[in-house]
Amino acid sequence: YPETALPAAGTSFTAAIPDVPERIRGMLRLYEREDNSFSRKCENFYRQGKFMEDYEDDAPWNGPYRRYFPTYHDLNLRQLRGYFTWRTHVRKGDFPPIAASLAYLYVYELLNGIGTSSPEDGLEKMRAFEVGFLDSGIGDGSMRGNLRRWMLEYAVLHGVSPELARRCADPALLEKDTALTVLRTPGEKADGEVFSALCVFGGKKLEQSPVVTKGGERGTRLFAAAWRSALEAGLPDGRDLFAACFGERKNFPWHPLSNAVYWERQTHPDCDYVLDACRTYRCRGGVWQEERYDRLYFDRDRFYGFLHETDRILRKYLKTGSYLREKPEESWATPYGEAAIRGEREAARPRVTIDLSHLERIRQDARFTRDSLLTEEELDAAGDPAPEIQREEAPAGAAADHGSEGAENLLPALDALHSRILLALLRREPVEPYLKAGHLMPSVTADTINEALFDEIGDNVLECDGNAISLVEEYRGDILRMLGGNHQ
């Protein structure tokens, strides 16, 4: 109240009667004092708020005020008029500073449909409050979190479109739901989406892995391929990896707007509300449940184990440096990273196609090449050129346990003759008979085989001094593993 001058000696004292607008007097008379329950407090707030829905005032006040769950009944006359004056400005798009507790009054009004024409209008005004008031730096630290939670709950209660509800919800909540959806069905998503989803739960360590910082999109693709492989193959015990890491969707009690001054005038009808692929709300007999994945059932150790082992394998494969220590307890995840590497190698192998329409030209070129390599005596002995290209037979003893079909299928990028030469080198057998029979030059033969294996090995596996071909022993084991076994 304003200061009042003391009366002069010998005069009577007459207290000043505050000037109370009739509309406020009428609002104060509406307050019912039957009990002090929170439910009755919310009902009184709704009744008084609807009565004052279109009221405007011009008596500014911006003093300190702090109270949990404030209502009109908690304010004195100056505070009431100050609030309604502030609200008059807000409704015109101006957001002057005011105590956060009084700003909460305005949000409570919107939640109760006071000053709104529809649920969509209410959400729009809450969003305008967030931009005009909170984004300008006014309000306490928890107000934005409360506002986002209430906007989503308000949207579900009033059945607005899920698209609008998602625009109003807490971005962190939606980010996790989106990530879970991607990780559950990664085959339908791009590599970048899958890797981003892994990062949502894997943290900054995964984002900063040299597999990605140095490997770029290739590293992202390999991580995504490893997760897809893991979901397709499952765990060694037959369980689904996603379910093992994140559990199943479960029902939990849901109490919308329970931490706000909100009065539900009637029991909500039964309904199902699907927010997204991970979150559904159901009401039965006025009781709400939320179906969702809950972190209580997340197995973070298993998920981190998958990421760590995959990161370790990919760092080694890409030769990034900063290698990770192998952990025996994470060996269950090794096959998934190795499957991603095999997939990349398979995709990198050249695909050979033959246009049969050009077959006759190929035959003619082959006959011409053969004739140019044969001596005069060999030409006389050969007689007329053969109508078909004849496959040279391997010398006795060469590839004895691999028929011609096996040699042809040894490596897709090599023909049968070069495959036999590679096998002979692996067995430490002489390759000169093959070179002579095929009229091949040693240096050209070495280059052909090196080129075919370069994508897999990353280096030349054969050396040639001009006349003799030799195998680089360092890569013997790598080649044998490529061939799927021991060919010695």
C-alpha positions in Angstrom: 0.0 0.0 0.0 1.2 3.6 -0.6 2.6 5.6 2.3 0.0 7.6 4.2 0.8 10.9 6.0 0.2 11.0 9.7 -2.6 13.4 10.8 -1.8 16.5 12.7 -2.1 16.5 16.5 -5.7 16.7 17.7 -7.2 15.7 14.4 -8.9 12.3 13.6 -7.3 9.6 11.4 -9.1 8.4 8.3 -7.5 5.5 6.5 -7.4 5.8 2.7 -9.6 3.3 0.9 -7.9 1.8 -2.0 -9.5 2.3 -5.4 -10.6 -1.2 -6.4 -12.0 -1.6 -9.9 -15.5 -3.1 -9.8 -14.4 -6.0 -12.0 -11.7 -7.0 -9.5 -14.3 -6.8 -6.7 -16.5 -9.1 -8.6 -13.7 -11.6 -9.2 -12.8 -11.6 -5.5 -16.4 -12.4 -4.6 -16.3 -15.5 -6.8 -13.7 -17.2 -4.6 -15.2 -20.2 -2.7 -13.6 -21.3 0.6 -15.1 -24.7 1.1 -11.8 -26.4 1.5 -8.1 -25.7 1.0 -7.4 -28.6 -1.4 -5.3 -28.1 -4.5 -8.1 -29.2 -6.7 -10.4 -26.5 -5.2 -7.6 -24.0 -5.7 -7.5 -24.9 -9.4 -11.2 -24.7 -9.8 -11.3 -21.2 -8.2 -8.6 -20.1 -10.5 -10.5 -21.3 -13.5 -13.7 -19.6 -12.4 -12.1 -16.3 -11.6 -9.9 -16.4 -14.8 -12.9 -16.9 -17.1 -14.6 -13.9 -15.3 -11.5 -11.7 -15.9 -10.9 -13.2 -19.4 -11.2 -9.9 -21.3 -10.2 -7.5 -18.5 -7.6 -4.8 -19.1 -5.9 -2.5 -16.6 -3.4 0.4 -16.5 -1.7 0.3 -13.1 1.9 -1.0 -13.7 3.6 -2.9 -10.9 6.9 -4.8 -11.1 8.0 -5.6 -7.7 9.6 -8.9 -6.5 7.2 -11.8 -6.0 7.9 -15.5 -5.6 5.4 -18.3 -4.9 4.8 -21.8 -6.1 1.5 -22.4 -8.0 0.4 -18.8 -7.7 -3.3 -17.9 -8.3 -5.2 -14.6 -8.3 -6.2 -15.2 -4.7 -2.6 -15.1 -3.6 -2.0 -11.5 -4.8 -2.8 -8.2 -3.1 -4.6 -5.4 -5.0 -1.5 -3.7 -6.4 -0.1 -7.1 -7.5 -3.4 -8.0 -9.2 -3.6 -4.8 -11.1 0.1 -5.0 -12.0 -0.4 -8.5 -13.4 -3.5 -7.5 -15.5 -1.7 -4.5 -16.8 1.3 -6.7 -17.8 -1.1 -9.1 -19.5 -2.7 -6.3 -21.4 0.7 -5.5 -22.9 1.4 -9.2 -23.6 -1.8 -9.6 -25.6 -0.6 -6.8 -27.8 2.7 -8.6 -28.5 4.8 -6.7 -25.9 6.6 -8.7 -23.2 7.9 -6.3 -20.5 9.8 -7.8 -17.5 7.8 -9.2 -14.6 8.4 -11.6 -11.7 8.5 -15.2 -13.0 5.7 -16.3 -10.6 3.4 -13.8 -12.1 4.3 -14.9 -15.6 3.3 -18.4 -14.6 -0.2 -17.0 -14.0 -0.4 -16.2 -17.7 0.7 -19.7 -18.8 -1.8 -21.2 -16.4 -4.5 -19.1 -18.0 -3.6 -20.5 -21.5 -3.6 -24.1 -20.2 -7.1 -23.6 -18.9 -8.3 -22.0 -22.1 -8.6 -18.5 -20.6 -8.0 -16.0 -23.4 -7.8 -18.6 -26.2 -10.2 -19.4 -29.0 -9.1 -23.0 -29.6 -6.4 -25.5 -28.5 -4.3 -24.5 -31.5 -4.6 -20.9 -30.6 -3.5 -21.8 -27.0 -0.4 -23.5 -28.3 0.4 -20.6 -30.6 0.2 -18.2 -27.7 2.4 -20.4 -25.5 4.9 -20.5 -28.3 4.7 -16.7 -28.6 5.3 -16.4 -24.8 8.4 -18.6 -25.2 9.8 -16.4 -27.9 8.8 -13.0 -26.5 9.5 -13.7 -22.8 11.9 -16.6 -22.3 14.0 -16.0 -25.4 14.6 -12.4 -24.3 16.3 -13.7 -21.1 13.4 -13.2 -18.7 12.1 -15.9 -16.4 13.7 -18.6 -14.3 15.8 -21.5 -15.5 13.1 -24.2 -15.2 10.3 -22.3 -16.9 11.2 -23.3 -20.5 11.3 -27.0 -19.5 8.0 -26.7 -17.7 6.5 -24.8 -20.7 7.6 -27.5 -23.2 6.3 -30.3 -21.1 2.9 -28.5 -20.6 2.6 -27.7 -24.3 2.9 -31.4 -25.2 0.5 -32.5 -22.5 -2.0 -29.8 -23.5 -1.7 -31.0 -27.1 -2.4 -34.6 -26.2 -5.3 -33.7 -23.9 -7.0 -31.7 -26.6 -6.2 -34.1 -29.4 -4.4 -31.7 -31.7 -2.5 -33.1 -34.7 0.6 -35.1 -33.8 2.6 -32.9 -36.2 1.7 -29.7 -34.2 2.3 -31.5 -30.9 5.8 -32.5 -32.0 6.6 -28.9 -32.9 5.7 -28.0 -29.4 7.4 -30.8 -27.5 10.8 -30.7 -25.9 13.3 -31.2 -28.7 15.5 -33.4 -26.5 12.6 -35.8 -26.0 11.8 -36.0 -29.7 15.5 -36.4 -30.6 15.7 -39.6 -28.5 12.4 -40.9 -29.9 13.7 -40.3 -33.5 17.0 -42.0 -32.7 15.3 -45.1 -31.3 13.0 -45.3 -34.4 16.0 -45.2 -36.7 18.0 -47.7 -34.7 15.0 -50.1 -34.6 14.6 -50.0 -38.4 18.0 -49.0 -39.8 17.6 -50.7 -43.1 15.1 -48.0 -44.2 17.4 -45.1 -43.2 20.4 -43.4 -44.7 23.9 -44.1 -43.3 24.1 -40.6 -41.8 20.8 -41.0 -40.0 21.9 -44.3 -38.5 25.2 -42.9 -37.3 23.5 -39.7 -35.8 21.1 -42.0 -34.0 24.1 -44.0 -32.5 25.6 -40.7 -31.4 22.4 -39.7 -29.5 23.1 -42.5 -27.1 26.8 -42.9 -27.7 27.8 -39.4 -26.8 30.7 -37.2 -27.9 33.3 -40.0 -27.9 31.6 -41.6 -30.9 31.4 -38.3 -32.8 35.1 -37.7 -32.1 36.3 -41.2 -33.3 39.0 -40.9 -35.9 37.0 -43.4 -37.9 34.7 -40.5 -38.7 36.9 -37.4 -38.2 39.5 -38.9 -40.6 37.4 -41.4 -42.6 34.4 -39.0 -43.2 31.5 -40.5 -44.9 33.3 -43.8 -45.2 33.5 -44.1 -41.5 29.9 -43.1 -41.1 28.9 -45.8 -43.6 30.9 -48.5 -41.8 29.4 -47.7 -38.4 25.9 -47.8 -39.9 26.7 -51.1 -41.7 27.9 -52.6 -38.4 24.7 -51.7 -36.6 22.6 -53.1 -39.5 24.6 -56.3 -39.5 24.1 -56.6 -35.7 20.4 -56.3 -35.9 20.2 -58.7 -38.8 22.3 -61.4 -37.2 21.2 -60.9 -33.6 23.1 -61.8 -30.4 24.8 -65.1 -29.9 22.0 -66.2 -27.6 19.4 -65.4 -30.3 18.1 -62.2 -28.8 17.5 -59.0 -30.8 20.3 -56.5 -30.2 18.0 -53.5 -30.2 15.7 -55.0 -27.5 18.8 -56.1 -25.5 20.1 -52.5 -25.5 16.9 -50.5 -25.2 14.2 -52.9 -23.9 10.6 -53.0 -25.1 8.0 -50.4 -25.0 6.1 -50.4 -21.7 3.1 -48.7 -20.2 3.7 -46.1 -17.4 1.2 -43.9 -15.5 0.9 -40.5 -17.0 -0.5 -37.5 -15.2 -0.9 -34.6 -17.6 -0.5 -31.0 -16.2 -0.2 -32.4 -12.7 2.5 -29.8 -11.8 0.5 -26.8 -13.1 -2.6 -25.0 -11.9 -5.1 -26.8 -14.2 -8.7 -27.7 -13.6 -10.2 -30.6 -15.7 -13.9 -29.8 -15.8 -15.0 -33.3 -16.8 -13.6 -36.8 -17.1 -11.6 -37.2 -20.3 -13.2 -39.7 -22.8 -11.3 -42.8 -23.8 -8.8 -42.3 -26.5 -5.5 -43.3 -28.1 -3.0 -40.7 -29.1 0.1 -41.7 -31.2 2.7 -39.0 -30.9 5.4 -40.9 -32.9 6.7 -44.4 -33.5 8.0 -44.7 -30.0 5.4 -42.9 -27.8 1.6 -43.5 -27.5 -0.8 -42.1 -24.9 -4.0 -43.9 -23.9 -6.9 -42.8 -21.7 -9.3 -45.3 -20.2 -12.0 -44.3 -17.7 -10.2 -41.0 -17.1 -6.9 -42.7 -16.3 -3.9 -42.0 -18.6 -1.0 -44.2 -19.5 2.0 -43.5 -21.6 3.6 -46.3 -23.7 7.3 -45.6 -24.3 10.8 -46.9 -24.1 12.3 -46.0 -20.7 15.9 -45.6 -19.8 15.3 -47.6 -16.7 15.4 -50.7 -19.0 18.4 -49.5 -21.2 21.5 -51.7 -21.1 24.1 -49.0 -21.6 27.0 -51.4 -21.0 26.0 -53.6 -23.9 25.4 -50.6 -26.2 28.7 -49.0 -25.3 30.4 -52.4 -25.7 29.1 -52.6 -29.3 30.3 -49.1 -30.1 33.7 -49.6 -28.5 34.4 -52.9 -30.2 33.2 -51.6 -33.6 35.3 -48.5 -33.2 38.3 -50.6 -32.3 38.0 -52.8 -35.4 37.3 -49.9 -37.8 40.2 -47.9 -36.5 42.5 -50.8 -37.2 41.0 -51.4 -40.6 41.3 -47.8 -41.7 44.7 -47.4 -40.1 43.6 -44.2 -38.3 46.1 -44.4 -35.4 44.9 -43.9 -31.8 44.0 -47.5 -31.6 41.8 -48.9 -28.8 42.5 -51.7 -26.4 40.7 -54.9 -27.1 38.4 -56.0 -24.3 37.6 -59.7 -24.0 34.1 -59.0 -22.6 33.2 -57.2 -25.9 34.2 -60.0 -28.2 30.5 -60.8 -28.9 30.4 -57.6 -31.0 33.5 -58.4 -33.1 31.6 -60.2 -36.0 29.4 -57.1 -36.7 32.3 -54.8 -37.3 34.0 -57.5 -39.4 30.8 -57.9 -41.4 30.8 -54.2 -42.2 34.3 -54.4 -43.5 33.5 -57.5 -45.7 30.6 -55.7 -47.1 32.7 -52.7 -48.1 35.3 -54.9 -49.7 32.6 -56.8 -51.7 31.1 -53.5 -52.9 34.5 -52.3 -54.0 35.3 -55.3 -56.2 34.9 -54.6 -59.9 32.0 -56.1 -61.6 32.9 -57.8 -64.9 30.2 -57.9 -67.6 30.5 -59.4 -71.1 28.6 -58.1 -74.1 27.9 -61.2 -76.1 27.2 -59.1 -79.2 31.0 -58.3 -79.3 32.1 -61.9 -78.8 33.1 -62.4 -82.5 35.3 -59.3 -82.4 36.9 -60.6 -79.2 37.6 -63.9 -80.9 39.2 -62.2 -83.9 41.4 -60.0 -81.7 42.4 -63.1 -79.7 43.4 -65.0 -82.9 45.4 -62.0 -84.1 47.2 -61.7 -80.8 48.0 -65.4 -80.7 49.4 -65.3 -84.2 51.6 -62.3 -83.5 53.1 -64.1 -80.5 53.8 -67.5 -82.2 57.0 -68.1 -84.1 56.9 -69.2 -87.8 57.5 -72.8 -86.9 54.7 -72.7 -84.3 52.4 -71.2 -86.9 53.2 -74.0 -89.4 52.6 -76.6 -86.7 49.3 -75.0 -85.6 47.9 -75.0 -89.1 44.7 -73.0 -89.7 43.7 -70.7 -86.8 41.3 -72.3 -84.4 37.7 -71.0 -84.6 37.5 -70.7 -80.8 39.8 -69.4 -78.1 41.3 -72.5 -76.5 41.9 -72.6 -72.7 45.5 -73.5 -71.9 45.8 -76.5 -69.7 47.7 -76.1 -66.4 51.0 -78.0 -66.1 50.8 -81.3 -64.3 50.6 -81.0 -60.6 49.5 -77.3 -60.6 46.3 -76.6 -58.8 45.7 -80.3 -58.4 43.1 -79.9 -55.7 41.4 -77.0 -57.6 39.7 -77.8 -60.9 39.4 -75.2 -63.6 36.1 -74.0 -62.2 37.7 -73.5 -58.8 40.6 -71.5 -60.4 38.2 -69.3 -62.3 36.2 -68.5 -59.2 39.3 -67.9 -57.1 39.0 -64.1 -57.3 36.3 -62.4 -59.4 38.8 -59.8 -60.7 41.2 -62.5 -62.1 40.8 -64.9 -65.0 41.5 -68.6 -64.6 45.1 -68.4 -65.8 46.1 -65.5 -63.5 44.3 -67.3 -60.6 46.5 -70.4 -61.3 49.6 -68.3 -61.3 48.6 -66.8 -57.9 48.0 -70.3 -56.5 51.3 -71.5 -57.7 53.1 -68.6 -56.0 51.2 -69.4 -52.8 52.4 -73.0 -53.0 55.9 -71.9 -53.9 55.7 -73.7 -57.2 57.2 -72.4 -60.5 55.0 -70.2 -62.6 57.2 -70.1 -65.8 55.1 -72.9 -67.4 52.0 -70.8 -67.0 53.6 -67.7 -68.4 55.0 -69.6 -71.4 51.7 -71.4 -72.1 49.8 -68.2 -72.0 52.5 -66.1 -73.7 52.5 -63.7 -70.8 55.1 -61.2 -69.8 56.2 -61.5 -66.1 56.0 -57.8 -65.4 52.5 -57.4 -67.0 51.3 -60.5 -65.1 52.5 -59.2 -61.8 50.8 -55.8 -62.4 47.5 -57.5 -63.3 47.4 -59.5 -60.1 48.6 -56.6 -58.0 45.8 -54.4 -59.4 43.2 -57.1 -58.7 44.2 -57.4 -55.0 45.1 -53.8 -54.3 41.6 -52.8 -53.0 41.7 -55.7 -50.5 45.4 -55.5 -49.4 46.2 -51.9 -50.1 49.7 -52.7 -51.4 51.5 -54.8 -54.1 51.5 -58.4 -53.2 53.9 -59.5 -56.1 57.3 -58.3 -57.1 59.0 -58.7 -60.5 62.6 -58.2 -61.4 61.9 -58.3 -65.1 62.1 -62.1 -65.5 60.9 -63.7 -62.3 57.8 -63.1 -60.2 57.9 -63.5 -56.4 55.3 -63.2 -53.6 55.8 -60.6 -50.9 55.8 -62.9 -47.9 54.3 -60.3 -45.6 51.0 -60.6 -47.4 50.8 -64.4 -47.7 48.5 -64.7 -44.7 46.2 -61.9 -45.9 45.8 -63.5 -49.3 45.1 -66.9 -47.8 42.4 -65.4 -45.6 40.8 -63.7 -48.7 40.7 -67.1 -50.3 38.9 -68.5 -47.3 41.4 -71.1 -46.2 44.8 -72.6 -46.5 45.9 -73.2 -50.1 49.5 -74.3 -49.3 
